[in-house]
Structure formats: structure tokens, C-alpha cells
Amino acid sequence: MTHSFDVIVIGGGILGTSISYFLSFLNKSKKIAVIEQAHNVAFHTSGRNTGKVHAPYLYNPEKKKLFAKSSFRGYEMWETYAKLKKLPFKKDGVIEVALDEKGINVLEKYLRWGKQNGLEDNSIELFNKEEMKKIEPEIKCESALCVYKDASTDYSLLTNSIMKDSKESGTTFLLDTRVTKIEKEKDRWTITLNDDHKIYAKFLINAAGGESVDIAHDVGVAKKVTDVHFRGEYWKTPKEYNNLTKSSVYSVPEFPEYPFLDPHWILRVDGSCEIGPNAVPVFSPYGYDKIENIKEFIPKMLEMLGSGARKAIFDKQFQELVMNEIQSSMSKTTMVNRVKKFLPKIEADKITEKGTAGIRSSIIDENGKFVPDVIQIDDEASFHILNYNSPGATGALPFAAHIVNHLNEKGLFRCEDLQAQCGPWKFNEIIEKIK
Ligand SMILES: Cc1cc2nc3c(=O)[nH]c(=O)nc-3n(C[C@H](O)[C@H](O)[C@H](O)COP(=O)(O)OP(=O)(O)OC[C@H]3O[C@@H](n4cnc5c(N)ncnc54)[C@H](O)[C@@H]3O)c2cc1C
């Protein structure tokens, strides 16, 4: 096996895999590797999400411009890619409902944002209560935003296919391989794998999802921020509910500054339906079960108490929201009731099977505030992506292209051919569209 690489990407989620995809097409003579501790790519958050290809109406066009553009272009790119590879992609739309006057004002703002972010008039429409009754008779609301340019897919299948293409284009994927130590020598990184053997890299890209902050801290960057992990749980609903609505249904989030969206009514790409996710605080990015959470409880609490997260923990509003989420985890009925508010037909008794939970890692700054946007950090021979949250899967391809272009422009990692054809897209054309 080669032991020296030009660039190593830590993390085989949808982001790290997409970055390797563009790097490999643009740099035919360079050695690129992705290191992933799980036995497959997209094993964690990228394969455990709601599976929505989101339209960019939730994102402030000024404050979250790049995310909004990535989401807009991501939709088109995944649609093209899924068609090419014969992978599932269903344009089933999303409905955002308002249950009161305050919510209606938010929907009006989302309509504006959606259009400013590129959605055309025939992709997004606002309806009143009476109109909605005719469109979706089972939904109870005061008003709703129907967004037609929104779809369902399977991000695990998409990431696996991107990995296959990236491999064919020259990337080495080291699976079942954990980065356990990173050391910087003069002009290269020495990376210890599985506490066992070493490999070397000129440049390092940290796309490690829930561990990206730990890796950044290990190499001495982003010292002032920390992260908090939230487990999003789902319930599968019985077949008799599969045709209750034609689209997935989200409700206007009451506290958008916190990472708690109320659970949605979800149409999966295979036609099944689910309720979720909630956002239960856990102590590890892999805290799917009690064993992992108990193991990580003390170290994570100590880390949080010694950082800005301490302020969030003692914030009354945050505590209330957390209690609400914990209740929705302990009681299925509480969780179902949160969706029942806008879909009264569903009955908790009929819902018996849990779905697959996924974990979101949100960054908290030194003032105890949740950071709303993705954090990108340039370092001398490394690049770090922190807080890469929703709609991260939707935007992964254009966002990955943006990162590769950024590294080239800054001279951090020069690419050989920016005109290269990357599967169905020309790289420079992607960049033009997200600028
Ligand atoms: C409940 C939930 C629902 C969501 N729904 C949607 C949705 O519907 N649509 C959407 O667009 N987005 C959604 N998102 C967001 C989206 O899933 C994420 O933004 C995206 O998956 C993040 O991808 P990633 O590659 O950065 O992270 P990850 O998928 O977490 O990948 C990081 C990888 O790094 C690996 N890693 C970490 N440390 C190491 C190490 N030391 N050595 C080796 N490997 C390491 C991990 O094993 C992991 O596989 C959702 C998120 C959650 C939590």
C-alpha cells in the first residue's frame, strides 16, 4: 500500500466523499485518500437522515448565501446524478405549515427567501387555510407554503455511488480505519491509523462530521468552539398512512436559533412514511445507545463545562427545549402529538416501529451561542469544515466543489485541471453557478 499521499480527507460521509470525487477528477497525477473508520461510507449522519433534497427557502439569502446556493444547485446535481446512475430520486415536494398568525408571518418570509434564493414562482406558493383544505385535506393549518422543487432520495446509495466513481478516478478509500493521532512534521503530516501504522500527507482535509471539532482541536485550530450532539429519532408509521399526504410536511420552527426543529411528517423515497426527528442531547457523535453515552458522559460533560457550552447548559430556554426533546424520546405519544397538531389523523397506538436515528453535532461558540452557519477554517497545510449541518446532504456536491476551488484559489492545494469533466459536470461551470 502507498504510505504517502498528496491529500488525505478524514471522514467518508457525504461531504468527504464528494470532496474526494472532485479532487480526483481535477488531479490525475496526485495521490488522494479518504479515511473512514466505519466499514462503509455514509455509515453515520449521511446515511441516517431524513433523506430530503431541500429547496432553499429556510435560509436567509444574505446570512446563509453559500448554503442556500449549495442547496439550490445540489437539487439539480443530485437529480442529474441519480438519473444517470438509476438511483432513487422522487420529486414529492414539501409543505411548511403555520399553525398560528406568527407562523404565517414566518411563511411569508420563507416565500421571499425561497424566491431570492432562486426558486421560481411555479416552484413555491403560499396558500391559506381554505385553499389547503382542497390541496391536502388531512392537513390542519392556518396557512402553508407548498414547495414543489423538493425531493426524497437515499443519501447512503448516492454516497456509495460517488465513492465508486471517486475510486475509479484514482482515490484510495481506507475503510474500517480510524485516524487515532495526527502530528505535523516540517512539511508533512504523520497520521496514525488504528493506533497501529502511520501514513503521510502533504495536505489534510478534516470532514469528520461529529468529530471534526476534536480533530481541529488536535491540530491546534478552532480552540474556542465546542460541540453538542443531538440524536434525531424517528418512528415508522403503518402502511395505512402512506397516502395521507402527497408531500412531506414540516412545521414552522418556534426557536430557529436552537437546533430543534419540530418533528416532521416524512415521505421516504420508497413510499413509506415516518415521524421525526426530535433532537435529544447525547454525549457522543455515535451515541445511538446507552452504552456509548454512559462511556462518553464524564469526558463530554467535563469538556462542555470547561467551554462556552457551559452557558448554554445553564440557559433556561435551552433547558426547557431539551426537556421537551427528552420527553419526546421517552414517550412515543408525546412525539406523535407534536405531528398530530397538523396531521390529526395519526394515532400513536398504531405506530410501533422505530426508524434509524441520526446524530447532529452543533457548534457552540465561547459565548454559549449556537453557531448558525458552517465554519470553514484555512490552516497552513490543512482545511477544516465544522458545523456542516442540514441541508448538508442536499448541498454536498456543490459545497465540495466550492471547497476544492477555494483551496486552489488560496494556493493551499493547487489543482491540475479546473476545466476537467467531473462525471456529468464541468468543474468550472459548477463554480460559476455557485459564485
Ligand atoms: C436527523 C438528521 C436529519 C437530517 N436530514 C437531512 C435531510 O433530509 N437533507 C439534508 O440535506 N441534510 C439532512 N441532514 C444533514 C446531513 O445529513 C448532514 O449535513 C451530512 O450528512 C453531513 O455529512 P458529513 O460528511 O459532514 O458528516 P458524516 O456523515 O457524519 O461523516 C463524517 C464521517 O467521518 C468519520 N470520522 C470521524 N472521525 C473519524 C476518525 N477519527 N477517523 C476516521 N473517520 C472518522 C465518521 O465515521 C463519519 O462517517 C440531517 C441530519 C440529521 C442529524
The ligand as an SDF file (V2000), in Angstrom:
LIG
                    3D

 53 58  0  0  0  0  0  0  0  0999 V2000
  -31.5430   13.7090   11.9900 C   0  0  0  0  0  0  0  0  0  0  0  0
  -30.9280   14.3920   10.7960 C   0  0  0  0  0  0  0  0  0  0  0  0
  -31.7030   14.5860    9.6470 C   0  0  0  0  0  0  0  0  0  0  0  0
  -31.1550   15.2430    8.5500 C   0  0  0  0  0  0  0  0  0  0  0  0
  -31.8900   15.3590    7.3950 N   0  0  0  0  0  0  0  0  0  0  0  0
  -31.3400   15.9180    6.2990 C   0  0  0  0  0  0  0  0  0  0  0  0
  -32.0760   15.9640    5.0720 C   0  0  0  0  0  0  0  0  0  0  0  0
  -33.2090   15.4940    4.9770 O   0  0  0  0  0  0  0  0  0  0  0  0
  -31.4920   16.5620    3.9900 N   0  0  0  0  0  0  0  0  0  0  0  0
  -30.2390   17.1110    4.0650 C   0  0  0  0  0  0  0  0  0  0  0  0
  -29.7680   17.6650    3.0670 O   0  0  0  0  0  0  0  0  0  0  0  0
  -29.5000   17.0380    5.2010 N   0  0  0  0  0  0  0  0  0  0  0  0
  -30.0130   16.4340    6.3020 C   0  0  0  0  0  0  0  0  0  0  0  0
  -29.2820   16.3400    7.4590 N   0  0  0  0  0  0  0  0  0  0  0  0
  -27.9120   16.8720    7.4660 C   0  0  0  0  0  0  0  0  0  0  0  0
  -26.9400   15.9490    6.7320 C   0  0  0  0  0  0  0  0  0  0  0  0
  -27.2490   14.5990    6.9740 O   0  0  0  0  0  0  0  0  0  0  0  0
  -25.5150   16.2780    7.1830 C   0  0  0  0  0  0  0  0  0  0  0  0
  -25.2860   17.6640    6.9700 O   0  0  0  0  0  0  0  0  0  0  0  0
  -24.4700   15.4950    6.3880 C   0  0  0  0  0  0  0  0  0  0  0  0
  -24.7640   14.1220    6.3640 O   0  0  0  0  0  0  0  0  0  0  0  0
  -23.0900   15.7120    6.9970 C   0  0  0  0  0  0  0  0  0  0  0  0
  -22.1770   14.9750    6.2400 O   0  0  0  0  0  0  0  0  0  0  0  0
  -20.6760   14.8180    6.6900 P   0  0  0  0  0  0  0  0  0  0  0  0
  -19.9870   14.0750    5.6240 O   0  0  0  0  0  0  0  0  0  0  0  0
  -20.1440   16.1560    7.0500 O   0  0  0  0  0  0  0  0  0  0  0  0
  -20.7370   14.0250    8.0870 O   0  0  0  0  0  0  0  0  0  0  0  0
  -20.8660   12.4760    8.4420 P   0  0  0  0  0  0  0  0  0  0  0  0
  -21.8740   11.7930    7.6230 O   0  0  0  0  0  0  0  0  0  0  0  0
  -21.0280   12.4240    9.9100 O   0  0  0  0  0  0  0  0  0  0  0  0
  -19.4550   11.9010    8.0500 O   0  0  0  0  0  0  0  0  0  0  0  0
  -18.2930   12.0990    8.8120 C   0  0  0  0  0  0  0  0  0  0  0  0
  -17.5310   10.7860    8.8170 C   0  0  0  0  0  0  0  0  0  0  0  0
  -16.2640   10.9910    9.4440 O   0  0  0  0  0  0  0  0  0  0  0  0
  -15.8920    9.7770   10.0410 C   0  0  0  0  0  0  0  0  0  0  0  0
  -14.8650   10.0430   11.0550 N   0  0  0  0  0  0  0  0  0  0  0  0
  -14.9600   10.8840   12.1100 C   0  0  0  0  0  0  0  0  0  0  0  0
  -13.8270   10.8530   12.8320 N   0  0  0  0  0  0  0  0  0  0  0  0
  -13.0000    9.9580   12.2190 C   0  0  0  0  0  0  0  0  0  0  0  0
  -11.6910    9.4830   12.5030 C   0  0  0  0  0  0  0  0  0  0  0  0
  -11.0010    9.9140   13.5640 N   0  0  0  0  0  0  0  0  0  0  0  0
  -11.1510    8.5540   11.6850 N   0  0  0  0  0  0  0  0  0  0  0  0
  -11.8360    8.1020   10.5940 C   0  0  0  0  0  0  0  0  0  0  0  0
  -13.0930    8.5190   10.2780 N   0  0  0  0  0  0  0  0  0  0  0  0
  -13.6590    9.4350   11.0880 C   0  0  0  0  0  0  0  0  0  0  0  0
  -17.1960    9.2770   10.6600 C   0  0  0  0  0  0  0  0  0  0  0  0
  -17.1660    7.8890   10.8660 O   0  0  0  0  0  0  0  0  0  0  0  0
  -18.2290    9.6990    9.6160 C   0  0  0  0  0  0  0  0  0  0  0  0
  -18.5900    8.6350    8.7510 O   0  0  0  0  0  0  0  0  0  0  0  0
  -29.7960   15.7010    8.5870 C   0  0  0  0  0  0  0  0  0  0  0  0
  -29.0450   15.4980    9.7380 C   0  0  0  0  0  0  0  0  0  0  0  0
  -29.5830   14.8370   10.8200 C   0  0  0  0  0  0  0  0  0  0  0  0
  -28.7600   14.6220   12.0380 C   0  0  0  0  0  0  0  0  0  0  0  0
  1  2  1  0
  2  3  1  0
  2 52  2  0
  3  4  2  0
  4  5  1  0
  4 50  1  0
  5  6  2  0
  6  7  1  0
  6 13  1  0
  7  8  2  0
  7  9  1  0
  9 10  1  0
 10 11  2  0
 10 12  1  0
 12 13  2  0
 13 14  1  0
 14 15  1  0
 14 50  1  0
 15 16  1  0
 16 17  1  0
 16 18  1  0
 18 19  1  0
 18 20  1  0
 20 21  1  0
 20 22  1  0
 22 23  1  0
 23 24  1  0
 24 25  2  0
 24 26  1  0
 24 27  1  0
 27 28  1  0
 28 29  2  0
 28 30  1  0
 28 31  1  0
 31 32  1  0
 32 33  1  0
 33 34  1  0
 33 48  1  0
 34 35  1  0
 35 36  1  0
 35 46  1  0
 36 37  1  0
 36 45  1  0
 37 38  2  0
 38 39  1  0
 39 40  1  0
 39 45  2  0
 40 41  1  0
 40 42  2  0
 42 43  1  0
 43 44  2  0
 44 45  1  0
 46 47  1  0
 46 48  1  0
 48 49  1  0
 50 51  2  0
 51 52  1  0
 52 53  1  0
M  END
$$$$
